[in-house]
């Protein structure tokens, strides 16, 4: 009966403490996530300078909150693990030497993890991008890169949502270039091809009328920082001339502004009877087999 009594005493003492430590760690981690969620709500509810886009400081606060939440959760489980080992009777001081050897071994095998965490630290504190930014990330071994909206930034990974709804997770240490399309302001560039036979002076007048109407539009005008500019002839081709319009927009709104300007230009040209010549397929038809 002695071993059974010893087991009962251990369960009532150290065993119960281990259960409490594990339960406490789980509850504290959930509390940390709940607090971070409330902080996100406070950040999103805070009025920004313009309702069309989140404030830059709010984006940075989002990223800092995500990073600190991740660090707090890691610390909670690390402390709980140390306390559980001590209650199991495993001497912590005796694990220092093996832990040092294991740390060196893992250091060689976990170089990427350390690299990811260091890169994530610089991303957060240098404010390279934040929650809600539209960015294009160039990674190692990728030429085209990945474009999407930032949904989460931690010390180890960055999560993007592409226009197709795909979730892309990129380790921070693999990022070699970041193009932020949502910082301060953006520029919408619209090239308008017109037939070479069209009166260019009249074509420019039509474009200027479109840009003037765009500023007066209550919806489109809110996304513009100033009036769009008709730069003139951008390029010449055999049967067409390309006229360029540029517009300075709110961060991340250059795509919406570009689509709306193209639509308005197309309708204005259609109203004036100006048609853009379709591309002619000069390839010879293949012989039927």
HUKAZI-V154986 format. One record per pair of residues at least 24 apart in sequence whose ideal C-beta (glycine too) atoms are under 6 Angstrom apart, sorted by the first residue. I is the first residue (numbers start at 1). J is the second residue. D is the distance in Angstrom with one decimal. If there is no record, write none. Layout:
i/j/d
I/J/D
I/J/D
This chain:
i/j/d
14/87/4.3
17/87/5.3
18/84/5.2
18/87/5.2
21/80/5.0
21/83/4.9
21/84/5.6
25/76/5.3
25/77/5.6
25/80/3.7
28/76/4.9
29/73/4.8
29/76/5.5
32/69/5.7
32/72/4.9
32/73/5.7
36/65/5.4
36/69/4.3
39/65/5.1
52/250/5.4
53/250/5.4
53/251/5.6
53/252/5.9
54/132/4.9
59/130/2.8
59/131/5.2
59/132/5.7
60/127/5.2
60/130/5.1
62/130/5.9
62/131/3.4
63/124/5.2
63/130/4.9
63/131/5.9
63/153/4.6
66/153/5.7
66/154/5.7
67/124/5.1
67/155/5.4
70/154/4.7
70/155/5.9
112/173/5.7
115/173/3.5
116/156/4.6
116/171/4.8
116/172/4.7
116/173/4.0
117/155/4.8
117/156/5.9
119/172/3.9
119/173/4.8
120/155/3.8
120/156/5.8
120/172/4.1
128/178/5.6
129/180/5.1
133/180/5.8
133/182/4.2
134/181/4.6
134/182/4.7
134/252/4.7
135/178/5.8
135/180/5.1
136/179/4.2
137/170/5.7
137/175/5.6
137/178/5.8
138/176/5.3
138/177/3.6
139/174/4.8
140/174/5.1
140/176/6.0
182/251/4.0
182/252/4.1
183/251/6.0
185/225/5.8
185/248/5.7
186/249/5.1
186/251/5.4
186/254/4.0
187/246/5.9
187/248/5.7
188/247/4.6
188/249/5.4
188/254/4.2
188/257/4.3
188/258/4.1
189/246/5.4
190/245/4.4
190/258/5.6
190/261/5.0
190/262/5.8
191/234/5.9
191/242/4.9
191/244/5.4
192/243/4.7
192/265/5.5
193/240/4.7
193/242/5.2
193/276/5.3
194/241/5.6
195/240/6.0
195/277/5.2
196/239/5.6
196/240/5.9
196/241/5.6
198/274/5.7
204/230/5.7
206/268/5.2
210/264/4.9
210/265/5.5
210/268/5.2
220/260/5.5
223/249/5.4
223/250/5.4
223/253/4.3
223/257/5.4
224/249/5.9
239/277/5.7
